[in-house]
Amino acid sequence: MGTLHHAPVPEKTGMLPLPGDMLRVSEEEYWETYYEMPDITYEWNNGVLEERPMGDTETFLMYDWFYFLLREYLKTNPVGDMIGMEVGFRLAIPGNTSVRRPDLALILKSNPVRIDRFDRSYGGIFDVCFEFVSDSKPEYVIRDTVTKKNEYCQTGVKEYFILDRKGPETAFYQLQSGFYTPIRPTLPDGVICSRVLPGFQFREEDLYLRPSEISMAEDQIYRSFVLKDYQEERQGREKAEQRARKLAAMLRELGINAD
């Protein structure tokens, strides 16, 4: 771990602290100077800047698949708002204050703290947080699987999903009586079911297999919320084809060439 020291405010030339340095700044400095840095995304943990790690292609593919799934769910079940773009929120627990920027988050409509479309940070506590693990450094894994898990739990994040494109760190938690308990996959199909988002479910293995959108719309696990417009159009076509076949059969019985 590097030596902690007070970080100078960057000059207008755009000079930034070297990536990976442990820099100590006040919370006020963080919000005013480091929160909206154009080139490096920082979180803030009890006075220390923490650079958010870069992802890789496999993580992006998992993110893209999961984002689609969540978006389709909210389109069919508008129970809340999905937040991305590294919007931060403040977490205060005994002995520690931090600002975290989840990869994805949800604010339920039942949450008393709303967010404006043009807000760059959130003044409440997200109801669900999703983090996609980067393992380029051991401390990044610990941050997602231990540090943030503790912070999210103590501040009342109702569910926390940790998604690891390699698999070992993937885990799902729900808040019960002030503690996180694992969301276990159902047997024998291995489906993860959210308690906070009624009907939101997915096979854990599909995070890695990533089935196509059309195949998901035809899968009993997903068809209750994935591509509902497509399903309705397909059902309409099938009904029309059935009517056409019945009409053709009736005409043939009457000796009329349906062609």
C-alpha positions, 0 to 999 in steps of 0.5 A, spaced: 500 500 500 502 506 498 503 512 503 497 516 504 498 524 503 494 530 501 493 530 494 494 537 490 488 539 486 490 538 479 491 544 475 487 547 469 492 543 465 489 537 466 494 533 470 492 528 474 494 523 480 498 517 477 493 511 477 494 507 483 496 512 488 493 512 495 491 519 495 488 522 501 483 528 500 477 531 504 470 529 502 469 536 499 475 536 495 472 529 492 466 532 490 468 538 487 474 536 484 475 528 483 468 526 482 467 528 475 474 527 473 474 526 465 479 521 464 479 517 471 473 515 475 474 515 482 470 512 488 472 515 495 473 511 502 474 515 508 478 520 506 482 516 500 481 516 493 480 509 490 480 509 482 475 504 479 478 499 475 478 498 467 474 492 465 475 487 459 471 485 453 468 479 457 466 483 462 463 488 457 459 482 454 456 479 461 454 487 462 451 487 456 447 481 456 445 483 464 443 490 462 438 487 457 435 482 461 434 488 467 431 493 462 426 488 459 424 486 466 423 494 468 419 495 461 414 489 463 414 491 470 416 498 471 417 498 479 423 502 479 429 506 475 435 503 473 441 507 474 448 507 470 453 511 468 457 511 474 452 515 478 455 515 485 451 515 492 454 516 499 454 511 505 455 513 512 456 507 517 459 507 524 467 509 523 467 510 515 464 514 510 464 513 503 462 514 496 460 508 491 459 508 484 456 501 482 456 499 475 448 498 475 443 500 481 436 500 482 431 505 485 424 502 487 418 507 486 417 506 493 424 509 495 422 516 498 428 519 495 428 520 488 433 522 482 432 527 477 434 525 470 439 530 470 442 529 477 450 526 477 449 523 484 444 520 488 442 523 495 439 516 497 441 509 498 440 505 492 435 499 493 439 494 489 446 494 486 450 490 481 458 490 481 462 487 475 468 484 478 475 486 475 481 482 478 486 485 475 489 487 482 487 483 488 484 489 492 479 490 486 476 483 488 476 485 495 473 492 494 467 488 491 466 482 495 468 484 502 468 492 503 462 494 498 458 488 501 459 490 508 458 498 506 451 496 502 449 491 507 450 496 513 446 502 509 440 498 507 442 496 500 436 491 499 440 486 494 447 486 492 449 482 486 456 481 484 458 478 477 464 475 476 465 473 468 470 468 470 465 465 476 468 464 482 466 471 485 459 471 483 454 471 488 447 474 490 445 477 497 439 479 500 438 484 506 434 480 512 434 483 519 440 487 518 444 482 515 446 479 508 444 472 506 445 468 500 440 468 494 441 460 493 439 458 486 433 454 485 434 446 484 434 443 479 434 449 474 439 453 478 435 459 477 436 466 481 430 469 483 430 476 486 426 478 492 426 485 491 424 485 484 418 480 483 419 476 477 426 478 476 430 471 475 435 468 470 439 462 470 446 463 473 449 459 468 446 464 463 451 469 465 456 465 461 452 462 456 448 468 454 443 466 450 440 470 444 434 475 446 429 470 441 431 464 445 430 467 451 423 470 449 421 463 448 424 460 454 419 459 460 424 462 465 424 469 461 418 469 457 414 473 462 418 479 461 423 478 455 421 481 448 413 482 450 412 486 444 415 480 439 411 475 443 405 478 442 406 479 434 408 472 434 402 470 437 398 474 432 401 471 426 400 464 429 393 466 430 392 469 423 396 463 420 391 458 424 385 462 421 387 462 414 388 454 415 381 453 417 378 457 412 382 454 407 380 447 409 373 449 409 373 452 402 376 445 400 370 441 403 366 446 399 370 444 393 373 451 392 380 451 390 383 455 396 389 458 392 
